[in-house]
Amino acid sequence: MSSFLEISQLHKTFPTPKGPLTVVEDFNLNIRKGEFIALIGHSGCGKSTVLSMLAGLTDVTLGGIILSGKEVNSAGPDRGVVFQAPCLLPWFTAFENVMLGVDQVYYTASKLERRQIAEYYLSVVGLADAMHKRPGELSQGMRQRCGIARAFALSPKMLLLDEPFGMLDNLTKMELQDVLLDLWQRDQKTALIVTHDVDEALYLADRVVMMTDGPNATVGDILEVKFPRPRNRKALLEDPAYYAAREHLITFLEERSHHRPERTNKKPPAPPAATSGLRRFMGALAAT
């Protein structure tokens, strides 16, 4: 199966008073259409930096990102982003916050159709009775439900989630994990979640990508998660394979994350529909 998202030799370097600091180096990953990926690693390893580059919110220093045949070099509605803090406009209601994006993406639809889209996603995430309240009137969990509804309402090609449940209590976190899975299973959008929670990664993902410690962080290991879908939390916790997978992730984080895998001299295959920016990168790579 061909890749829907191709990340090729991704680098991110930031200037510092002591000189350039490469946070992410030689990061390579292919993701299939409809696949749910979890990206885990220690704090500060560059997980959120990778997601920010995928979202087009942070410039790529070197390398290329191809999403559905097009190079990613800026933000766009084809990627729905859910942050740890929902970033809602406080003077708008939950409904009005979702409508901001809906009006931009579905500008050819009628006003009624746009309203129905916003109302549908807010209802699915459990905000049917609170959609006309402002963020200050909502709990943290309810605000995050609104952020999830806003991302899905854009009908993006890919969903990017940056530790979306990191600020929530355990009960609310589990509830919203189920809300997210329910929405995702309706059309199985390609998704990537950044998390430091190994249990969350195993519950949500098809594959867990483990990052080495920074600086110069890269892909250290990848674990296939073969539990059947739809997933049942109770059944998962009763499966011995769950604890073997969990042990694999914890062992990597505790014992192997500081070891960088050997670099390969093999060049990655040329991505489809490469644009001039990526061609410049490939030319620069060949000249080194």
C-alpha positions in Angstrom: 0.0 0.0 0.0 1.4 3.4 -1.0 2.1 6.0 1.7 -0.3 8.8 2.3 2.2 10.9 4.3 6.0 10.7 3.6 8.5 12.3 5.9 12.0 12.2 4.4 15.2 13.0 6.3 13.5 15.7 8.3 15.8 18.1 10.2 15.0 21.1 12.5 17.7 23.4 13.7 17.2 26.4 15.9 19.7 29.3 16.4 20.9 29.7 20.0 23.4 32.0 21.7 25.9 29.1 21.7 25.3 28.3 18.0 22.8 26.2 16.0 21.0 23.4 17.9 19.6 20.6 15.9 16.6 19.3 17.7 15.3 16.8 15.1 17.7 15.0 12.7 17.2 12.6 9.9 13.6 11.7 10.9 12.0 9.3 8.4 8.5 7.9 8.5 5.8 6.8 6.0 2.1 6.7 7.1 -0.6 4.9 5.3 -4.0 6.4 4.6 -6.3 5.9 7.5 -3.6 4.9 9.8 -3.5 6.1 13.4 0.1 6.8 14.6 1.3 7.6 18.1 4.6 9.4 18.6 6.1 9.0 22.0 9.4 10.0 23.7 10.8 11.8 26.7 9.9 15.4 27.3 12.0 17.7 25.1 12.9 15.1 22.5 11.2 17.0 19.7 7.8 15.3 19.4 5.9 18.5 19.2 8.5 20.0 16.9 7.8 17.2 14.4 4.1 17.7 14.7 4.5 21.5 14.3 6.4 20.9 11.0 3.7 18.5 9.8 1.1 21.2 10.6 3.1 23.8 8.7 3.5 25.9 11.8 7.2 25.5 12.0 9.6 25.8 9.0 11.6 22.7 8.0 15.3 23.2 8.1 16.1 20.3 5.8 14.1 17.4 4.4 10.7 17.0 2.9 7.1 16.3 3.9 4.7 15.0 1.3 1.0 14.7 2.2 -1.3 13.1 -0.4 1.1 14.0 -3.2 1.8 17.6 -2.2 4.7 19.2 -0.3 3.8 20.6 3.1 5.4 24.1 3.4 2.6 26.0 5.2 -0.4 25.6 7.4 -3.7 24.7 5.8 -7.2 23.3 6.4 -6.2 19.9 5.0 -4.6 19.3 8.5 -6.8 19.6 11.6 -4.8 20.3 14.7 -5.8 19.7 18.3 -3.5 21.3 20.9 -3.0 20.5 24.6 -4.8 23.8 25.3 -7.9 24.2 23.0 -7.0 27.8 22.0 -10.7 28.9 21.8 -11.6 32.5 21.3 -13.1 33.5 24.7 -15.7 35.9 23.3 -17.2 33.3 21.0 -19.4 30.4 22.0 -18.3 26.8 21.4 -20.6 26.8 18.3 -19.1 30.1 17.0 -15.6 28.8 17.5 -16.3 25.7 15.4 -18.2 27.9 12.8 -15.0 30.0 12.2 -13.3 27.1 10.4 -16.5 25.7 8.9 -17.3 29.0 7.2 -13.8 29.1 5.7 -13.7 25.5 4.4 -17.4 25.1 3.3 -17.8 28.6 1.9 -19.8 27.3 -1.1 -22.3 25.5 1.2 -25.5 27.2 2.4 -25.6 28.8 5.8 -28.0 26.1 7.0 -25.6 23.4 5.8 -22.7 25.0 7.6 -24.7 25.2 10.8 -25.6 21.6 10.5 -22.0 20.6 10.2 -20.9 22.5 13.3 -23.9 21.2 15.3 -23.3 17.6 14.3 -19.7 17.5 15.5 -20.4 19.4 18.7 -23.2 16.9 19.4 -21.0 13.9 18.6 -18.4 15.0 21.1 -21.1 15.5 23.8 -21.7 19.3 23.7 -25.2 19.3 22.3 -26.5 21.1 25.4 -23.5 23.4 25.9 -22.6 24.5 22.3 -23.9 28.0 22.9 -21.8 28.6 26.0 -18.6 30.5 26.0 -15.3 28.8 26.9 -15.2 30.5 30.4 -18.5 28.6 31.1 -17.0 25.2 30.1 -14.8 22.8 32.0 -11.3 22.0 30.7 -12.6 18.7 29.3 -15.6 20.4 27.6 -13.2 23.0 26.0 -11.1 20.1 24.7 -14.2 18.4 23.3 -14.8 21.7 21.4 -11.3 21.6 20.1 -11.7 18.1 18.8 -15.1 19.0 17.2 -13.5 22.0 15.5 -10.7 19.8 14.0 -13.0 17.1 12.7 -15.5 19.7 11.3 -13.0 20.9 8.8 -12.9 17.4 7.2 -9.1 17.5 7.0 -7.0 15.0 5.2 -5.0 14.4 8.4 -5.6 14.9 12.1 -2.7 16.1 14.2 -3.0 15.9 18.0 -0.4 17.4 20.3 -0.9 15.8 23.8 -4.6 16.7 23.7 -5.4 15.1 27.0 -2.3 16.0 28.9 -4.0 18.6 31.1 -7.0 16.4 32.0 -7.7 14.1 35.0 -7.6 10.4 34.3 -11.4 9.9 34.1 -11.9 12.8 31.7 -8.9 11.6 29.7 -10.4 8.1 29.2 -13.7 9.6 28.2 -12.2 11.8 25.6 -10.0 9.0 24.3 -13.2 7.1 23.5 -14.8 10.2 22.0 -11.7 10.6 19.7 -11.8 6.9 18.7 -15.5 7.0 18.0 -15.1 10.0 15.7 -12.0 8.5 14.1 -13.6 5.2 13.4 -16.5 6.9 11.4 -14.2 7.7 8.5 -10.7 6.7 9.7 -8.9 9.9 9.0 -5.1 9.6 8.9 -4.0 10.7 12.4 -0.9 11.3 14.4 -1.0 11.9 18.2 2.0 13.1 20.2 1.9 11.6 23.7 4.1 10.6 26.6 1.5 8.1 27.9 2.3 4.6 26.7 -1.2 3.3 27.7 -2.8 6.0 25.6 -0.5 5.2 22.7 -1.4 1.5 22.8 -5.1 2.1 23.2 -5.4 4.6 20.2 -2.7 3.7 17.7 -2.0 1.2 14.9 1.7 1.9 15.3 3.7 3.5 18.0 6.8 5.5 16.8 9.4 5.9 19.5 11.8 8.9 19.4 15.3 8.9 20.7 16.3 11.6 23.2 17.3 15.0 21.9 19.1 16.9 20.7 19.5 15.3 17.3 16.4 13.2 18.0 15.2 10.7 15.4 13.0 7.5 15.1 14.5 4.9 17.4 11.9 2.1 17.1 8.5 1.4 15.8 6.0 -1.0 17.4 3.0 -2.5 15.5 -0.1 -2.5 17.6 -2.2 -5.5 16.4 -5.1 -5.4 18.8 -8.4 -5.6 16.9 -10.7 -2.6 16.4 -13.0 -1.4 17.7 -11.1 -1.6 20.9 -12.5 -2.3 24.3 -10.4 -1.0 27.2 -11.4 -3.8 29.6 -10.6 -6.5 27.1 -7.3 -4.9 26.3 -6.2 -4.8 29.9 -7.0 -8.6 30.1 -4.9 -9.4 27.1 -1.3 -10.6 28.0 -0.1 -9.2 24.7 -1.0 -5.8 26.0 1.5 -6.0 28.8 4.2 -7.4 26.5 3.7 -4.3 24.2 3.7 -2.0 27.2 6.9 -3.5 28.4 8.5 -3.0 25.0 7.7 0.7 25.1 8.8 1.2 28.6 12.1 -0.6 28.0 12.8 1.6 25.1 12.1 4.8 27.1 14.1 3.6 30.1 17.0 1.8 28.4 17.3 2.6 24.7 16.0 6.1 24.0 19.5 7.6 24.5 21.0 5.3 21.9 20.8 6.7 18.4 20.3 4.1 15.7 23.0 3.8 13.1 22.6 6.2 10.2 22.1 4.6 6.8 23.7 5.9 3.6 20.8 4.6 1.6 18.8 7.5 0.0 15.1 7.4 0.5 12.9 6.8 -2.6 11.9 10.0 -4.4 8.5 11.1 -3.1 5.6 11.7 -5.6 4.9 15.1 -7.1 8.0 16.6 -5.5 8.0 20.4 -5.7 10.9 22.7 -6.3 11.6 23.0 -2.6 12.0 19.3 -2.1 14.1 19.0 -5.3 16.4 21.6 -3.9 16.8 19.5 -0.8 17.5 16.3 -2.8 20.1 18.2 -4.8 21.8 19.5 -1.7 21.8 16.1 -0.2 23.5 14.6 -3.3 26.1 17.3 -3.2 27.2 16.4 0.4 
